[in-house]
């Protein structure tokens, strides 16, 4: 596979290249959505990299929080469809990260309850609020999703090209 630096460089270069293109070719009212998409694309490529399925620079980038990705790395075989599949890879990582954060929050809540501090959190009302928000800002959510998927797709395409080139030469 190409190194983490190659993936990062490719993500940043394509994102930076897309910014002026949006400015030139898109009508002004659609530009904020395009920029949101580019930001999500960059986040997907750099922070939610497909190579979180292996001990990589993307994994180490998470610093003290990298343990969040440890089970993912152990459970998901490197370059399998779960991590590198077009579309599914980044969406599953978002779902995984949200799940881990929820578990973390749940653990903290439980620990606090042991020492007599009860947090008043109604997860059902939070879910309702989140789905309300997603419906109100459906265009933004769509732009974020497209950016996430594109970030993962760019990674997988680069991996594929790299393997092809290695076979040819
Ligand atoms: Zn990869």
Backbone and ligand atoms as CSV (ligand in chain L), in Angstrom:
chain,resi,resn,atom,element,x,y,z
A,1,UNK,N,N,0.846,-1.203,0.000
A,1,UNK,CA,C,0.000,0.000,0.000
A,1,UNK,C,C,0.878,1.249,0.000
A,2,UNK,N,N,0.377,2.353,-0.569
A,2,UNK,CA,C,1.150,3.596,-0.501
A,2,UNK,C,C,1.287,4.018,0.963
A,3,UNK,N,N,2.354,4.766,1.273
A,3,UNK,CA,C,2.558,5.164,2.665
A,3,UNK,C,C,1.483,6.162,3.102
A,4,UNK,N,N,1.403,6.342,4.423
A,4,UNK,CA,C,0.441,7.299,4.968
A,4,UNK,C,C,0.662,8.691,4.415
A,5,UNK,N,N,1.962,9.028,4.205
A,5,UNK,CA,C,2.284,10.367,3.695
A,5,UNK,C,C,1.712,10.569,2.305
A,6,UNK,N,N,1.789,9.517,1.467
A,6,UNK,CA,C,1.262,9.613,0.092
A,6,UNK,C,C,-0.255,9.825,0.151
A,7,UNK,N,N,-0.928,9.055,1.010
A,7,UNK,CA,C,-2.379,9.204,1.140
A,7,UNK,C,C,-2.744,10.604,1.641
A,8,UNK,N,N,-2.019,11.061,2.684
A,8,UNK,CA,C,-2.310,12.386,3.244
A,8,UNK,C,C,-2.079,13.468,2.182
A,9,UNK,N,N,-0.932,13.342,1.487
A,9,UNK,CA,C,-0.585,14.330,0.461
A,9,UNK,C,C,-1.644,14.372,-0.630
A,10,UNK,N,N,-2.099,13.200,-1.045
A,10,UNK,CA,C,-3.100,13.122,-2.105
A,10,UNK,C,C,-4.410,13.760,-1.645
A,11,UNK,N,N,-4.816,13.455,-0.405
A,11,UNK,CA,C,-6.065,14.015,0.130
A,11,UNK,C,C,-5.978,15.540,0.186
A,12,UNK,N,N,-4.887,16.040,0.764
A,12,UNK,CA,C,-4.752,17.502,0.929
A,12,UNK,C,C,-4.655,18.176,-0.443
A,13,UNK,N,N,-3.861,17.586,-1.366
A,13,UNK,CA,C,-3.679,18.211,-2.688
A,13,UNK,C,C,-5.000,18.262,-3.453
A,14,UNK,N,N,-5.767,17.160,-3.432
A,14,UNK,CA,C,-7.032,17.163,-4.177
A,14,UNK,C,C,-8.038,18.122,-3.525
A,15,UNK,N,N,-8.015,18.196,-2.189
A,15,UNK,CA,C,-8.927,19.118,-1.503
A,15,UNK,C,C,-8.564,20.557,-1.840
A,16,UNK,N,N,-7.258,20.871,-1.788
A,16,UNK,CA,C,-6.829,22.241,-2.097
A,16,UNK,C,C,-7.119,22.578,-3.556
A,17,UNK,N,N,-6.987,21.581,-4.428
A,17,UNK,CA,C,-7.268,21.792,-5.844
A,17,UNK,C,C,-8.749,22.054,-6.098
A,18,UNK,N,N,-9.594,21.419,-5.275
A,18,UNK,CA,C,-11.042,21.542,-5.499
A,18,UNK,C,C,-11.575,22.903,-5.045
A,19,UNK,N,N,-10.885,23.540,-4.075
A,19,UNK,CA,C,-11.410,24.818,-3.543
A,19,UNK,C,C,-11.550,25.897,-4.631
A,20,UNK,N,N,-10.453,26.192,-5.382
A,20,UNK,CA,C,-10.631,27.217,-6.430
A,20,UNK,C,C,-11.603,26.787,-7.523
A,21,UNK,N,N,-11.638,25.477,-7.827
A,21,UNK,CA,C,-12.564,24.992,-8.863
A,21,UNK,C,C,-14.013,25.307,-8.474
A,22,UNK,N,N,-14.321,25.107,-7.176
A,22,UNK,CA,C,-15.681,25.416,-6.699
A,22,UNK,C,C,-15.956,26.904,-6.861
A,23,UNK,N,N,-14.960,27.713,-6.535
A,23,UNK,CA,C,-15.110,29.162,-6.648
A,23,UNK,C,C,-15.363,29.593,-8.082
A,24,UNK,N,N,-14.702,28.931,-9.026
A,24,UNK,CA,C,-14.832,29.332,-10.433
A,24,UNK,C,C,-16.114,28.810,-11.081
A,25,UNK,N,N,-16.444,27.553,-10.782
A,25,UNK,CA,C,-17.488,26.904,-11.572
A,25,UNK,C,C,-18.859,26.789,-10.916
A,26,UNK,N,N,-18.920,26.960,-9.585
A,26,UNK,CA,C,-20.211,26.758,-8.935
A,26,UNK,C,C,-20.898,28.094,-8.666
A,27,UNK,N,N,-22.240,28.120,-8.771
A,27,UNK,CA,C,-22.949,29.338,-8.412
A,27,UNK,C,C,-22.737,29.650,-6.918
A,28,UNK,N,N,-22.673,30.942,-6.563
A,28,UNK,CA,C,-22.308,31.310,-5.178
A,28,UNK,C,C,-23.140,30.604,-4.108
A,29,UNK,N,N,-24.437,30.374,-4.382
A,29,UNK,CA,C,-25.275,29.796,-3.310
A,29,UNK,C,C,-24.934,28.331,-3.003
A,30,UNK,N,N,-24.288,27.645,-3.946
A,30,UNK,CA,C,-23.962,26.236,-3.679
A,30,UNK,C,C,-22.538,26.068,-3.116
A,31,UNK,N,N,-21.775,27.161,-3.129
A,31,UNK,CA,C,-20.373,27.037,-2.695
A,31,UNK,C,C,-20.215,26.596,-1.240
A,32,UNK,N,N,-20.996,27.138,-0.292
A,32,UNK,CA,C,-20.816,26.677,1.098
A,32,UNK,C,C,-20.991,25.169,1.252
A,33,UNK,N,N,-21.946,24.598,0.502
A,33,UNK,CA,C,-22.150,23.143,0.576
A,33,UNK,C,C,-20.937,22.411,0.013
A,34,UNK,N,N,-20.386,22.953,-1.077
A,34,UNK,CA,C,-19.210,22.329,-1.697
A,34,UNK,C,C,-18.025,22.396,-0.731
A,35,UNK,N,N,-17.890,23.519,-0.038
A,35,UNK,CA,C,-16.772,23.645,0.905
A,35,UNK,C,C,-16.948,22.688,2.083
A,36,UNK,N,N,-18.180,22.534,2.503
A,36,UNK,CA,C,-18.472,21.581,3.575
A,36,UNK,C,C,-18.076,20.169,3.127
A,37,UNK,N,N,-18.393,19.879,1.853
A,37,UNK,CA,C,-18.066,18.579,1.282
A,37,UNK,C,C,-16.548,18.381,1.256
A,38,UNK,N,N,-15.821,19.435,0.884
A,38,UNK,CA,C,-14.358,19.345,0.818
A,38,UNK,C,C,-13.779,19.133,2.226
A,39,UNK,N,N,-14.348,19.852,3.217
A,39,UNK,CA,C,-13.875,19.694,4.605
A,39,UNK,C,C,-14.116,18.264,5.073
A,40,UNK,N,N,-15.284,17.727,4.745
A,40,UNK,CA,C,-15.614,16.368,5.163
A,40,UNK,C,C,-14.739,15.351,4.427
A,41,UNK,N,N,-14.442,15.620,3.164
A,41,UNK,CA,C,-13.543,14.780,2.365
A,41,UNK,C,C,-12.151,14.731,3.018
A,42,UNK,N,N,-11.664,15.916,3.427
A,42,UNK,CA,C,-10.337,15.988,4.042
A,42,UNK,C,C,-10.336,15.248,5.381
A,43,UNK,N,N,-11.371,15.475,6.183
A,43,UNK,CA,C,-11.481,14.798,7.477
A,43,UNK,C,C,-11.519,13.285,7.287
A,44,UNK,N,N,-12.277,12.860,6.286
A,44,UNK,CA,C,-12.403,11.435,5.994
A,44,UNK,C,C,-11.043,10.836,5.610
A,45,UNK,N,N,-10.308,11.542,4.751
A,45,UNK,CA,C,-9.018,11.027,4.278
A,45,UNK,C,C,-7.950,11.026,5.361
A,46,UNK,N,N,-7.961,12.065,6.209
A,46,UNK,CA,C,-6.878,12.223,7.179
A,46,UNK,C,C,-7.216,11.531,8.514
A,47,UNK,N,N,-8.387,11.806,9.051
A,47,UNK,CA,C,-8.721,11.320,10.391
A,47,UNK,C,C,-9.506,10.009,10.386
A,48,UNK,N,N,-10.276,9.784,9.334
A,48,UNK,CA,C,-11.043,8.531,9.294
A,48,UNK,C,C,-10.477,7.612,8.221
A,49,UNK,N,N,-9.158,7.671,8.053
A,49,UNK,CA,C,-8.503,6.918,6.996
A,49,UNK,C,C,-8.853,5.423,7.019
A,50,UNK,N,N,-8.921,4.836,5.830
A,50,UNK,CA,C,-9.198,3.398,5.718
A,50,UNK,C,C,-8.113,2.583,6.410
A,51,UNK,N,N,-6.897,3.150,6.528
A,51,UNK,CA,C,-5.785,2.416,7.135
A,51,UNK,C,C,-5.832,2.413,8.662
A,52,UNK,N,N,-6.953,2.831,9.242
A,52,UNK,CA,C,-7.141,2.659,10.687
A,52,UNK,C,C,-7.282,1.176,11.012
A,53,UNK,N,N,-7.382,0.339,9.955
A,53,UNK,CA,C,-7.488,-1.109,10.161
A,53,UNK,C,C,-6.127,-1.763,10.380
A,54,UNK,N,N,-5.071,-0.933,10.478
A,54,UNK,CA,C,-3.726,-1.465,10.681
A,54,UNK,C,C,-2.942,-0.423,11.488
A,55,UNK,N,N,-1.840,-0.855,12.156
A,55,UNK,CA,C,-1.038,0.099,12.926
A,55,UNK,C,C,-0.334,1.041,11.944
A,56,UNK,N,N,-0.962,2.174,11.665
A,56,UNK,CA,C,-0.504,3.072,10.607
A,56,UNK,C,C,-0.327,4.476,11.169
A,57,UNK,N,N,0.160,5.394,10.328
A,57,UNK,CA,C,0.290,6.783,10.788
A,57,UNK,C,C,-1.097,7.365,11.078
A,58,UNK,N,N,-2.103,6.892,10.337
A,58,UNK,CA,C,-3.474,7.376,10.565
A,58,UNK,C,C,-3.944,6.962,11.961
A,59,UNK,N,N,-3.588,5.745,12.352
A,59,UNK,CA,C,-3.962,5.230,13.671
A,59,UNK,C,C,-3.229,6.008,14.764
A,60,UNK,N,N,-1.927,6.244,14.553
A,60,UNK,CA,C,-1.131,6.946,15.579
A,60,UNK,C,C,-1.495,8.415,15.680
A,61,UNK,N,N,-2.071,8.955,14.596
A,61,UNK,CA,C,-2.488,10.367,14.597
A,61,UNK,C,C,-3.493,10.654,15.712
A,62,UNK,N,N,-4.257,9.632,16.090
A,62,UNK,CA,C,-5.280,9.829,17.118
A,62,UNK,C,C,-4.688,10.010,18.510
A,63,UNK,N,N,-3.350,9.874,18.624
A,63,UNK,CA,C,-2.650,10.142,19.882
A,63,UNK,C,C,-3.242,9.392,21.061
A,64,UNK,N,N,-3.492,10.111,22.168
A,64,UNK,CA,C,-3.995,9.414,23.365
A,64,UNK,C,C,-5.382,8.797,23.157
A,65,UNK,N,N,-6.060,9.193,22.082
A,65,UNK,CA,C,-7.396,8.635,21.832
A,65,UNK,C,C,-7.366,7.443,20.875
A,66,UNK,N,N,-6.138,7.025,20.503
A,66,UNK,CA,C,-6.071,5.970,19.477
A,66,UNK,C,C,-6.669,4.656,19.957
A,67,UNK,N,N,-6.743,4.448,21.286
A,67,UNK,CA,C,-7.335,3.208,21.805
A,67,UNK,C,C,-8.769,3.034,21.297
A,68,UNK,N,N,-9.406,4.176,20.948
A,68,UNK,CA,C,-10.772,4.091,20.394
A,68,UNK,C,C,-10.793,3.214,19.147
A,69,UNK,N,N,-9.656,3.240,18.414
A,69,UNK,CA,C,-9.580,2.491,17.149
A,69,UNK,C,C,-8.928,1.135,17.310
A,70,UNK,N,N,-8.465,0.801,18.495
A,70,UNK,CA,C,-7.773,-0.469,18.705
A,70,UNK,C,C,-8.669,-1.668,18.384
A,71,UNK,N,N,-9.912,-1.717,18.914
A,71,UNK,CA,C,-10.770,-2.866,18.564
A,71,UNK,C,C,-11.029,-2.948,17.057
A,72,UNK,N,N,-11.199,-1.799,16.421
A,72,UNK,CA,C,-11.427,-1.756,14.965
A,72,UNK,C,C,-10.242,-2.400,14.249
A,73,UNK,N,N,-9.046,-1.995,14.672
A,73,UNK,CA,C,-7.835,-2.508,14.046
A,73,UNK,C,C,-7.711,-4.023,14.215
A,74,UNK,N,N,-8.111,-4.521,15.391
A,74,UNK,CA,C,-7.994,-5.956,15.665
A,74,UNK,C,C,-9.101,-6.748,14.957
A,75,UNK,N,N,-10.278,-6.138,14.836
A,75,UNK,CA,C,-11.430,-6.867,14.286
A,75,UNK,C,C,-11.488,-6.846,12.764
A,76,UNK,N,N,-11.043,-5.746,12.171
A,76,UNK,CA,C,-11.205,-5.591,10.717
A,76,UNK,C,C,-9.910,-5.985,10.003
A,77,UNK,N,N,-9.972,-6.995,9.122
A,77,UNK,CA,C,-8.765,-7.386,8.380
A,77,UNK,C,C,-8.303,-6.241,7.463
A,78,UNK,N,N,-6.984,-6.052,7.383
A,78,UNK,CA,C,-6.450,-4.947,6.588
A,78,UNK,C,C,-6.862,-5.067,5.112
A,79,UNK,N,N,-7.306,-3.970,4.594
A,79,UNK,CA,C,-7.759,-3.844,3.193
A,79,UNK,C,C,-8.966,-4.714,2.868
A,80,UNK,N,N,-9.754,-5.052,3.882
A,80,UNK,CA,C,-10.983,-5.800,3.606
A,80,UNK,C,C,-12.056,-4.813,3.135
A,81,UNK,N,N,-13.183,-5.341,2.670
A,81,UNK,CA,C,-14.254,-4.466,2.171
A,81,UNK,C,C,-14.826,-3.600,3.297
A,82,UNK,N,N,-14.689,-4.065,4.548
A,82,UNK,CA,C,-15.263,-3.307,5.669
A,82,UNK,C,C,-14.547,-1.962,5.822
A,83,UNK,N,N,-13.206,-1.981,5.638
A,83,UNK,CA,C,-12.467,-0.730,5.789
A,83,UNK,C,C,-12.233,-0.027,4.457
A,84,UNK,N,N,-12.011,-0.817,3.389
A,84,UNK,CA,C,-11.624,-0.211,2.108
A,84,UNK,C,C,-12.726,-0.249,1.046
A,85,UNK,N,N,-13.882,-0.816,1.388
A,85,UNK,CA,C,-14.974,-0.872,0.409
A,85,UNK,C,C,-15.450,0.529,0.044
A,86,UNK,N,N,-15.700,0.742,-1.245
A,86,UNK,CA,C,-16.145,2.065,-1.694
A,86,UNK,C,C,-17.491,2.391,-1.050
A,87,UNK,N,N,-17.557,3.519,-0.386
A,87,UNK,CA,C,-18.825,3.911,0.236
A,87,UNK,C,C,-18.989,3.388,1.644
A,88,UNK,N,N,-18.991,2.048,1.776
A,88,UNK,CA,C,-19.250,1.479,3.110
A,88,UNK,C,C,-18.148,1.798,4.117
A,89,UNK,N,N,-16.882,1.786,3.663
A,89,UNK,CA,C,-15.745,1.966,4.576
A,89,UNK,C,C,-15.901,3.175,5.498
A,90,UNK,N,N,-15.966,4.381,4.933
A,90,UNK,CA,C,-16.049,5.575,5.799
A,90,UNK,C,C,-17.344,5.647,6.604
A,91,UNK,N,N,-18.448,5.178,6.020
A,91,UNK,CA,C,-19.722,5.251,6.748
A,91,UNK,C,C,-19.702,4.306,7.956
A,92,UNK,N,N,-19.105,3.122,7.763
A,92,UNK,CA,C,-18.989,2.195,8.889
A,92,UNK,C,C,-18.063,2.766,9.961
A,93,UNK,N,N,-17.019,3.498,9.532
A,93,UNK,CA,C,-16.106,4.086,10.529
A,93,UNK,C,C,-16.804,5.171,11.333
A,94,UNK,N,N,-17.663,5.958,10.683
A,94,UNK,CA,C,-18.419,6.984,11.414
A,94,UNK,C,C,-19.341,6.302,12.427
A,95,UNK,N,N,-20.024,5.241,11.975
A,95,UNK,CA,C,-20.929,4.515,12.869
A,95,UNK,C,C,-20.140,3.910,14.031
A,96,UNK,N,N,-18.967,3.344,13.719
A,96,UNK,CA,C,-18.117,2.743,14.751
A,96,UNK,C,C,-17.682,3.799,15.767
A,97,UNK,N,N,-17.219,4.951,15.251
A,97,UNK,CA,C,-16.731,6.009,16.149
A,97,UNK,C,C,-17.857,6.524,17.053
A,98,UNK,N,N,-19.030,6.721,16.470
A,98,UNK,CA,C,-20.173,7.174,17.273
A,98,UNK,C,C,-20.512,6.141,18.344
A,99,UNK,N,N,-20.460,4.870,17.953
A,99,UNK,CA,C,-20.737,3.783,18.893
A,99,UNK,C,C,-19.733,3.778,20.044
A,100,UNK,N,N,-18.448,3.954,19.710
A,100,UNK,CA,C,-17.400,3.959,20.735
A,100,UNK,C,C,-17.568,5.162,21.666
A,101,UNK,N,N,-17.894,6.324,21.086
A,101,UNK,CA,C,-18.079,7.522,21.907
A,101,UNK,C,C,-19.278,7.352,22.836
A,102,UNK,N,N,-20.311,6.697,22.313
A,102,UNK,CA,C,-21.489,6.449,23.131
A,102,UNK,C,C,-21.137,5.517,24.287
A,103,UNK,N,N,-20.334,4.466,23.993
A,103,UNK,CA,C,-19.893,3.522,25.031
A,103,UNK,C,C,-19.069,4.248,26.095
A,104,UNK,N,N,-18.186,5.130,25.615
A,104,UNK,CA,C,-17.333,5.902,26.521
A,104,UNK,C,C,-18.187,6.761,27.441
A,105,UNK,N,N,-19.140,7.443,26.853
A,105,UNK,CA,C,-20.032,8.312,27.613
A,105,UNK,C,C,-20.832,7.501,28.634
A,106,UNK,N,N,-21.296,6.333,28.180
A,106,UNK,CA,C,-22.075,5.447,29.031
A,106,UNK,C,C,-21.226,4.977,30.221
A,107,UNK,N,N,-19.938,4.658,29.950
A,107,UNK,CA,C,-19.010,4.230,30.996
A,107,UNK,C,C,-18.783,5.342,32.015
A,108,UNK,N,N,-18.583,6.562,31.508
A,108,UNK,CA,C,-18.349,7.716,32.388
A,108,UNK,C,C,-19.575,7.938,33.265
A,109,UNK,N,N,-20.738,7.838,32.637
A,109,UNK,CA,C,-21.998,8.036,33.354
A,109,UNK,C,C,-22.136,7.011,34.489
A,110,UNK,N,N,-21.764,5.748,34.180
A,110,UNK,CA,C,-21.856,4.671,35.166
A,110,UNK,C,C,-20.885,4.910,36.320
A,111,UNK,N,N,-19.664,5.343,35.957
A,111,UNK,CA,C,-18.636,5.593,36.984
A,111,UNK,C,C,-19.071,6.737,37.894
A,112,UNK,N,N,-19.650,7.779,37.287
A,112,UNK,CA,C,-20.096,8.931,38.084
A,112,UNK,C,C,-21.212,8.528,39.036
A,113,UNK,N,N,-22.063,7.616,38.553
A,113,UNK,CA,C,-23.181,7.178,39.393
A,113,UNK,C,C,-22.658,6.445,40.639
A,114,UNK,N,N,-21.530,5.745,40.479
A,114,UNK,CA,C,-20.916,5.031,41.611
A,114,UNK,C,C,-20.512,5.989,42.730
A,115,UNK,N,N,-20.130,7.222,42.335
A,115,UNK,CA,C,-19.708,8.175,43.365
A,115,UNK,C,C,-20.820,9.181,43.668
A,116,UNK,N,N,-22.033,8.820,43.247
A,116,UNK,CA,C,-23.199,9.606,43.655
A,116,UNK,C,C,-23.549,10.780,42.763
A,117,UNK,N,N,-22.938,10.836,41.559
A,117,UNK,CA,C,-23.301,11.920,40.640
A,117,UNK,C,C,-24.130,11.322,39.499
A,118,UNK,N,N,-25.375,11.756,39.415
A,118,UNK,CA,C,-26.233,11.215,38.354
A,118,UNK,C,C,-26.413,12.257,37.258
A,119,UNK,N,N,-26.064,11.879,36.022
A,119,UNK,CA,C,-26.269,12.802,34.899
A,119,UNK,C,C,-27.667,12.566,34.343
A,120,UNK,N,N,-28.366,13.631,34.121
A,120,UNK,CA,C,-29.718,13.503,33.575
A,120,UNK,C,C,-29.642,13.486,32.051
A,121,UNK,N,N,-29.435,12.312,31.487
A,121,UNK,CA,C,-29.349,12.227,30.026
A,121,UNK,C,C,-30.414,11.267,29.507
A,122,UNK,N,N,-31.268,11.784,28.665
A,122,UNK,CA,C,-32.305,10.951,28.072
A,122,UNK,C,C,-31.873,10.649,26.633
A,123,UNK,N,N,-31.320,9.453,26.418
A,123,UNK,CA,C,-30.749,9.170,25.094
A,123,UNK,C,C,-31.811,9.170,23.995
A,124,UNK,N,N,-33.075,8.826,24.353
A,124,UNK,CA,C,-34.127,8.850,23.319
A,124,UNK,C,C,-34.394,10.255,22.822
A,125,UNK,N,N,-34.432,11.221,23.746
A,125,UNK,CA,C,-34.689,12.597,23.313
A,125,UNK,C,C,-33.486,13.135,22.527
A,126,UNK,N,N,-32.272,12.662,22.881
A,126,UNK,CA,C,-31.094,13.070,22.111
A,126,UNK,C,C,-31.167,12.536,20.689
A,127,UNK,N,N,-31.609,11.279,20.563
A,127,UNK,CA,C,-31.739,10.677,19.236
A,127,UNK,C,C,-32.773,11.424,18.401
A,128,UNK,N,N,-33.889,11.762,19.054
A,128,UNK,CA,C,-34.947,12.505,18.358
A,128,UNK,C,C,-34.433,13.857,17.896
A,129,UNK,N,N,-33.692,14.522,18.800
A,129,UNK,CA,C,-33.146,15.835,18.457
A,129,UNK,C,C,-32.175,15.725,17.276
A,130,UNK,N,N,-31.351,14.667,17.303
A,130,UNK,CA,C,-30.373,14.468,16.231
A,130,UNK,C,C,-31.077,14.207,14.899
A,131,UNK,N,N,-32.159,13.421,14.922
A,131,UNK,CA,C,-32.838,13.132,13.652
A,131,UNK,C,C,-33.593,14.375,13.161
A,132,UNK,N,N,-34.114,15.178,14.090
A,132,UNK,CA,C,-34.741,16.458,13.719
A,132,UNK,C,C,-33.732,17.357,13.017
A,133,UNK,N,N,-32.555,17.419,13.628
A,133,UNK,CA,C,-31.475,18.248,13.106
A,133,UNK,C,C,-31.080,17.781,11.701
A,134,UNK,N,N,-30.965,16.437,11.545
A,134,UNK,CA,C,-30.573,15.873,10.247
A,134,UNK,C,C,-31.619,16.188,9.182
A,135,UNK,N,N,-32.905,16.219,9.586
A,135,UNK,CA,C,-33.964,16.529,8.620
A,135,UNK,C,C,-33.935,18.007,8.241
A,136,UNK,N,N,-33.729,18.867,9.242
A,136,UNK,CA,C,-33.672,20.306,8.969
A,136,UNK,C,C,-32.491,20.645,8.065
A,137,UNK,N,N,-31.339,20.016,8.360
A,137,UNK,CA,C,-30.126,20.338,7.593
A,137,UNK,C,C,-29.775,19.198,6.638
A,138,UNK,N,N,-30.804,18.669,5.949
A,138,UNK,CA,C,-30.536,17.483,5.126
A,138,UNK,C,C,-29.529,17.738,4.007
A,139,UNK,N,N,-29.505,18.971,3.469
A,139,UNK,CA,C,-28.534,19.261,2.401
A,139,UNK,C,C,-27.107,19.198,2.952
A,140,UNK,N,N,-26.925,19.777,4.137
A,140,UNK,CA,C,-25.599,19.767,4.772
A,140,UNK,C,C,-25.183,18.329,5.118
A,141,UNK,N,N,-26.154,17.551,5.618
A,141,UNK,CA,C,-25.858,16.165,5.979
A,141,UNK,C,C,-25.446,15.384,4.725
A,142,UNK,N,N,-26.157,15.677,3.609
A,142,UNK,CA,C,-25.845,15.029,2.335
A,142,UNK,C,C,-24.421,15.395,1.889
A,143,UNK,N,N,-24.084,16.693,1.992
A,143,UNK,CA,C,-22.752,17.153,1.585
A,143,UNK,C,C,-21.685,16.478,2.452
A,144,UNK,N,N,-21.940,16.377,3.751
A,144,UNK,CA,C,-20.988,15.720,4.658
A,144,UNK,C,C,-20.810,14.250,4.276
A,145,UNK,N,N,-21.928,13.595,3.962
A,145,UNK,CA,C,-21.881,12.172,3.611
A,145,UNK,C,C,-21.107,11.957,2.310
A,146,UNK,N,N,-21.407,12.782,1.311
A,146,UNK,CA,C,-20.701,12.641,0.021
A,146,UNK,C,C,-19.202,12.852,0.225
A,147,UNK,N,N,-18.841,13.859,1.027
A,147,UNK,CA,C,-17.427,14.138,1.316
A,147,UNK,C,C,-16.761,12.948,2.000
A,148,UNK,N,N,-17.449,12.378,2.979
A,148,UNK,CA,C,-16.904,11.219,3.711
A,148,UNK,C,C,-16.642,10.055,2.768
A,149,UNK,N,N,-17.658,9.758,1.939
A,149,UNK,CA,C,-17.552,8.633,1.007
A,149,UNK,C,C,-16.428,8.887,-0.009
A,150,UNK,N,N,-16.355,10.132,-0.503
A,150,UNK,CA,C,-15.329,10.464,-1.499
A,150,UNK,C,C,-13.930,10.341,-0.893
A,151,UNK,N,N,-13.772,10.726,0.369
A,151,UNK,CA,C,-12.471,10.618,1.038
A,151,UNK,C,C,-12.007,9.170,1.103
A,152,UNK,N,N,-12.927,8.262,1.415
A,152,UNK,CA,C,-12.592,6.836,1.471
A,152,UNK,C,C,-12.330,6.288,0.082
A,153,UNK,N,N,-13.125,6.756,-0.901
A,153,UNK,CA,C,-12.970,6.272,-2.275
A,153,UNK,C,C,-11.605,6.675,-2.830
A,154,UNK,N,N,-11.170,7.907,-2.534
A,154,UNK,CA,C,-9.859,8.373,-3.019
A,154,UNK,C,C,-8.760,7.472,-2.455
A,155,UNK,N,N,-8.897,7.091,-1.202
A,155,UNK,CA,C,-7.912,6.209,-0.570
A,155,UNK,C,C,-7.873,4.854,-1.277
A,156,UNK,N,N,-9.057,4.268,-1.458
A,156,UNK,CA,C,-9.120,2.926,-2.054
A,156,UNK,C,C,-8.604,2.940,-3.497
A,157,UNK,N,N,-8.938,4.017,-4.244
A,157,UNK,CA,C,-8.467,4.105,-5.627
A,157,UNK,C,C,-6.944,4.181,-5.674
A,158,UNK,N,N,-6.365,4.960,-4.764
A,158,UNK,CA,C,-4.910,5.092,-4.714
A,158,UNK,C,C,-4.266,3.744,-4.371
A,159,UNK,N,N,-4.865,3.020,-3.434
A,159,UNK,CA,C,-4.373,1.676,-3.080
A,159,UNK,C,C,-4.418,0.757,-4.306
A,160,UNK,N,N,-5.550,0.830,-5.038
A,160,UNK,CA,C,-5.745,-0.031,-6.196
A,160,UNK,C,C,-4.718,0.285,-7.284
A,161,UNK,N,N,-4.527,1.572,-7.561
A,161,UNK,CA,C,-3.565,2.000,-8.582
A,161,UNK,C,C,-2.157,1.553,-8.195
A,162,UNK,N,N,-1.836,1.694,-6.932
A,162,UNK,CA,C,-0.517,1.318,-6.437
A,162,UNK,C,C,-0.261,-0.175,-6.663
A,163,UNK,N,N,-1.279,-1.002,-6.368
A,163,UNK,CA,C,-1.140,-2.452,-6.559
A,163,UNK,C,C,-0.961,-2.774,-8.045
A,164,UNK,N,N,-1.755,-2.105,-8.913
A,164,UNK,CA,C,-1.650,-2.326,-10.366
A,164,UNK,C,C,-0.252,-1.998,-10.864
A,165,UNK,N,N,0.246,-0.833,-10.436
A,165,UNK,CA,C,1.564,-0.385,-10.896
A,165,UNK,C,C,2.647,-1.356,-10.450
A,166,UNK,N,N,2.497,-1.850,-9.231
A,166,UNK,CA,C,3.500,-2.777,-8.694
A,166,UNK,C,C,3.513,-4.059,-9.521
A,167,UNK,N,N,2.322,-4.476,-10.002
A,167,UNK,CA,C,2.230,-5.699,-10.803
A,167,UNK,C,C,2.838,-5.477,-12.199
A,168,UNK,N,N,2.624,-4.270,-12.726
A,168,UNK,CA,C,3.134,-3.993,-14.073
A,168,UNK,C,C,4.649,-3.893,-14.112
A,169,UNK,N,N,5.226,-3.261,-13.056
A,169,UNK,CA,C,6.683,-3.039,-13.102
A,169,UNK,C,C,7.424,-4.039,-12.217
L,1,ZN,ZN,ZN,-5.248,1.484,2.441
